Amino acid sequence: MTNPEEVLNRGNCFKLLAACFYEPDKEMFLEERLCDNLAMLLQSLSPAAVTPAKAMKVSLQETAQEQLSLDYAALFIGPFELIAAPYGSVYLEQNRRIMGDSTIDTQRFYQDAGLSIEMKEPADHIAIELEFLYYLCSKEAAALSEGAEDEASRLRAVQGEFFRKMMGWIPQFCELIRSGAGTEYYKALAGCLSDFYASCRKVY
């Protein structure tokens, strides 16, 4: 039987990584010990990702808020061509367009899980996809704790299908961040997500 604590820890890694792909708030990240908590959770789940998680904290402490915000905008927002577009469809579809067919497929996963799809960003934004996996992991952990093994197995299967079908773009996305980031913080974040993704492939 799968360990509910392990599932919940994996889900919390997804949640913390998702937070890193929203507008950066240096003071809040440090106050809430985001990088410390991430590194602690990764120790058993993805040891290779611990080093970049710790590097994120060091860089966060050393980098001014303005630098973080400027780098975030250049990487993920614009106004010019994005260095690392945070949308799956850009990588999964031939014409590199936002809101493509794969975005609709992503929305369908959310709908099938009973979630609302009213959101400011397209459904295949990296943060939203990571938050979806957090949601599924938390539901699986709860099912396991209640002894509902069939429901836990179903939720694990949904995670696996979503991860394999909709998140295969993450390695390319991480490589673009690593090569284009102006701060060590985002380079380390790319390394952390990439290593964690590789560990998750063994699970899903």
Number of C-alpha atoms within 10 A of each C-alpha: 6 12 10 20 14 15 22 21 21 22 25 23 25 24 21 19 24 21 18 17 18 13 13 19 16 17 12 10 18 14 9 10 13 18 24 17 15 22 24 16 20 24 13 13 18 18 15 18 25 24 16 24 26 20 21 25 22 15 17 23 15 11 15 11 15 12 12 23 15 15 20 24 17 20 22 19 17 14 8 9 11 14 20 23 22 24 27 28 26 21 20 19 14 9 10 14 14 19 16 19 13 20 21 15 16 22 20 15 18 17 12 10 14 9 13 10 14 9 8 6 13 21 25 25 19 23 21 20 24 23 20 22 25 24 19 21 25 21 20 26 24 18 18 21 14 11 12 13 15 11 15 23 15 12 21 21 14 18 22 17 14 20 18 13 14 20 19 16 18 20 17 13 22 23 16 17 24 20 12 17 21 17 17 19 24 26 22 25 25 27 25 26 22 21 21 22 20 15 17 15 12 7 10 14
